C-alpha cells in the first residue's frame, strides 16, 4: 500500500492576500488563513495520522499546529520543506518584479530550471530538496500509514511537476490555492496521486476569487513566437 501523504499548503498570509512573493520571508497567517487551516483539520478528522510534518516557517508551523491540536502528535520540522528562496523578488508584487527585473522574471516564467529568481534558488534545486524531504518522511513511517505534510505552494508544485514529468514550459499550469490538500501514496518510490489542489473543505461551493493569480500571470507572461 505504501505511505499516504496529505500535502497541505499553508493558510493565507497578508503577503498572499496582497499578491506578494514571500519565499523565505517568515510571515503569519491571517484570520482567513487560520480558518483555512481549521477546515483542513476538519477534513482530516477521520484520518489516523502517524505523523505531522512542517516547513520551519511560521505560516506552515501555525497551520500544522492547528491540524495537530488534539491528535497527541508532535510536529516534526523539516528544513527541506521550506519555500523556494526568491532572492531579490521577496516582498514584491508580481507587477513590481516584472518592472524591476523584467528579463529575469520572463526567463524564470519560461524555464525556472535554468533561470532562478534574481539572487534566488532554482526550481531544480527546490525539486531535489523537496524529493529528499519526501524520501525521508516515507522512510520514517510504516507501510499503510498516513502523514500530514504542511508546506508551501512552490514545494508541492515542484513535487507534482517531477512526479508527472511536466515539461519546463508547462510548470505554471498547476495551481495551488491557500489551504489546498493534495493526496499521494508513495509505494516503492512510485507516486499514486489521487487529489491535486483540493479545496472543497474550504469552499463547498465554487469560488473563483483565488483564480486572480491566473489573470495576473496571463497578463505578465510574454508569449514567445
C-alpha positions as CSV (number, residue, x, y, z in Angstrom):
1,X,0.0,0.0,0.0
2,X,2.9,2.4,0.7
3,X,2.7,5.6,2.7
4,X,-0.2,8.1,2.1
5,X,0.8,11.8,2.3
6,X,-1.6,14.6,2.7
7,X,0.4,17.5,1.2
8,X,-1.2,20.7,2.6
9,X,-0.4,24.2,1.5
10,X,-0.4,26.7,4.5
11,X,-3.3,29.1,5.0
12,X,-3.5,32.6,3.7
13,X,-1.0,35.3,4.9
14,X,-1.0,39.1,4.3
15,X,1.5,38.5,1.6
16,X,-0.8,36.1,-0.2
17,X,-3.7,38.5,0.1
18,X,-1.6,41.3,-1.4
19,X,-0.1,39.2,-4.2
20,X,3.5,39.4,-3.0
21,X,6.2,36.8,-3.4
22,X,7.2,35.6,0.1
23,X,9.6,32.7,-0.2
24,X,11.9,32.6,2.8
25,X,10.1,35.6,4.5
26,X,8.6,34.4,7.8
27,X,5.0,35.6,7.6
28,X,2.0,34.9,9.8
29,X,-1.5,33.6,9.0
30,X,-4.4,36.0,8.6
31,X,-7.8,35.2,10.1
32,X,-8.7,33.7,6.8
33,X,-5.6,31.6,6.9
34,X,-6.5,30.3,10.4
35,X,-10.0,29.4,9.1
36,X,-8.5,27.5,6.1
37,X,-6.2,25.5,8.5
38,X,-9.2,24.7,10.7
39,X,-11.1,23.4,7.7
40,X,-8.1,21.3,6.7
41,X,-8.1,19.8,10.2
42,X,-11.8,19.0,9.9
43,X,-11.3,17.3,6.6
44,X,-8.6,15.1,8.1
45,X,-10.7,14.3,11.3
46,X,-11.3,10.7,10.2
47,X,-7.7,10.1,9.2
48,X,-5.5,8.4,11.8
49,X,-2.2,10.2,11.2
50,X,1.1,8.6,12.1
51,X,3.0,11.9,11.9
52,X,2.7,15.6,11.1
53,X,5.5,17.4,9.3
54,X,6.0,21.1,8.6
55,X,8.3,23.6,7.0
56,X,10.1,25.7,9.6
57,X,8.4,29.0,8.6
58,X,5.7,30.4,10.8
59,X,2.8,30.2,8.3
60,X,3.3,26.5,7.9
61,X,4.0,25.8,11.6
62,X,0.8,27.6,12.6
63,X,-1.2,25.6,10.1
64,X,0.4,22.4,11.3
65,X,-0.3,23.3,15.0
66,X,-4.0,23.7,14.2
67,X,-4.1,20.4,12.4
68,X,-2.1,18.7,15.2
69,X,-4.4,20.0,18.0
70,X,-5.9,17.1,19.9
71,X,-4.0,14.4,18.0
72,X,-1.3,13.9,20.6
73,X,1.3,14.2,17.8
74,X,4.3,16.5,17.9
75,X,5.1,18.5,14.8
76,X,8.3,17.4,13.0
77,X,10.1,20.3,11.4
78,X,11.8,19.6,8.1
79,X,14.0,22.4,6.7
80,X,13.8,21.0,3.2
81,X,10.0,21.7,3.2
82,X,10.7,25.4,3.2
83,X,9.5,27.6,0.3
84,X,11.7,28.5,-2.7
85,X,14.1,31.3,-1.9
86,X,13.0,34.1,-4.3
87,X,16.1,36.3,-3.6
88,X,15.5,39.9,-4.5
89,X,11.9,39.3,-5.5
90,X,10.8,38.6,-2.0
91,X,8.3,41.1,-0.6
92,X,7.5,42.4,-4.1
93,X,4.3,42.1,-6.1
94,X,4.1,40.3,-9.5
95,X,4.0,43.6,-11.4
96,X,6.8,45.1,-9.4
97,X,9.1,42.2,-10.2
98,X,8.2,42.3,-13.9
99,X,9.2,46.0,-13.9
100,X,12.4,45.9,-11.8
101,X,13.7,42.5,-13.0
102,X,11.8,42.1,-16.3
103,X,14.1,39.8,-18.2
104,X,15.0,37.6,-15.2
105,X,11.3,37.3,-14.5
106,X,10.3,36.4,-18.0
107,X,13.1,33.9,-18.2
108,X,12.0,32.3,-15.0
109,X,8.4,32.1,-16.1
110,X,9.5,30.3,-19.2
111,X,12.0,27.9,-17.6
112,X,12.6,28.1,-13.9
113,X,15.1,25.2,-14.0
114,X,17.8,27.2,-15.9
115,X,16.7,30.7,-14.7
116,X,16.4,31.2,-11.0
117,X,14.9,34.3,-9.4
118,X,17.3,37.2,-9.2
119,X,19.7,36.2,-6.4
120,X,17.5,33.2,-5.5
121,X,17.1,29.5,-5.8
122,X,16.5,27.5,-9.0
123,X,13.4,25.3,-9.4
124,X,15.7,22.3,-9.9
125,X,17.3,22.8,-6.5
126,X,13.8,23.1,-5.0
127,X,12.7,19.8,-6.6
128,X,15.8,17.9,-5.3
129,X,15.4,19.0,-1.7
130,X,11.6,18.5,-1.8
131,X,12.2,15.0,-3.1
132,X,14.8,14.4,-0.4
133,X,12.3,15.5,2.3
134,X,9.6,13.2,1.0
135,X,12.0,10.3,0.8
136,X,12.9,10.8,4.5
137,X,9.3,11.2,5.5
138,X,8.3,8.0,3.7
139,X,11.2,6.1,5.3
140,X,10.1,7.2,8.8
141,X,6.5,6.0,8.5
142,X,5.3,2.4,8.3
143,X,3.7,0.9,5.3
144,X,-0.1,1.6,5.2
145,X,0.2,4.7,7.4
146,X,-0.8,8.3,6.7
147,X,1.1,11.5,7.3
148,X,0.3,15.2,7.0
149,X,2.9,17.4,5.4
150,X,2.3,21.1,5.7
151,X,4.4,23.1,3.3
152,X,4.3,25.7,0.6
153,X,2.8,26.1,-2.9
154,X,6.1,26.0,-4.6
155,X,7.2,22.8,-2.8
156,X,4.0,21.0,-3.6
157,X,4.1,22.2,-7.2
158,X,7.8,21.1,-7.5
159,X,6.9,17.6,-6.4
160,X,3.9,17.2,-8.7
161,X,5.9,18.6,-11.7
162,X,8.6,16.0,-11.0
163,X,6.2,13.1,-10.4
164,X,4.3,13.8,-13.6
165,X,7.3,14.7,-15.7
166,X,5.7,18.0,-16.6
167,X,8.0,19.9,-19.1
168,X,9.6,23.3,-18.0
169,X,7.3,25.4,-20.3
170,X,4.2,23.9,-18.6
171,X,5.2,24.1,-15.0
172,X,2.9,27.0,-14.3
173,X,-0.1,25.0,-15.5
174,X,-0.5,23.7,-11.9
175,X,-2.3,25.9,-9.3
176,X,-2.1,25.6,-5.5
177,X,-4.6,27.6,-3.5
178,X,-4.1,28.5,0.1
179,X,-5.1,25.6,2.4
180,X,-5.3,23.2,-0.6
181,X,-4.9,19.5,0.1
182,X,-3.1,17.1,-2.3
183,X,-3.1,13.3,-1.7
184,X,-0.5,10.9,-2.9
185,X,0.5,7.4,-1.9
186,X,4.2,6.6,-2.3
187,X,4.6,2.9,-2.8
188,X,8.1,1.6,-3.6
189,X,9.1,5.1,-4.8
190,X,6.2,5.3,-7.2
191,X,3.6,8.2,-6.6
192,X,-0.1,7.4,-6.9
193,X,-1.8,10.8,-6.9
194,X,-5.5,10.9,-6.1
195,X,-6.1,14.6,-5.4
196,X,-4.4,17.8,-6.6
197,X,-5.3,21.3,-5.2
198,X,-8.5,20.1,-3.4
199,X,-10.2,23.0,-1.6
200,X,-13.8,21.6,-1.2
201,X,-13.2,21.6,2.6
202,X,-12.8,25.4,2.5
203,X,-15.4,26.3,-0.2
204,X,-18.1,23.7,-0.7
205,X,-19.5,25.9,-3.5
206,X,-17.1,27.0,-6.2
207,X,-15.4,30.3,-5.6
208,X,-13.1,31.8,-8.2
209,X,-11.6,34.6,-6.0
210,X,-8.2,33.0,-5.8
211,X,-8.0,32.4,-9.6
212,X,-7.0,36.1,-9.9
213,X,-3.4,34.8,-10.0
214,X,-4.1,33.1,-13.3
215,X,-5.2,36.5,-14.7
216,X,-2.1,38.2,-13.3
217,X,0.3,35.6,-14.9
218,X,-1.6,35.6,-18.2
219,X,-1.1,39.4,-18.5
220,X,2.6,39.4,-17.3
221,X,4.0,36.4,-19.2
222,X,5.2,37.2,-22.6
223,X,4.3,34.8,-25.4
224,X,7.3,33.9,-27.4
225,X,6.7,33.5,-31.1
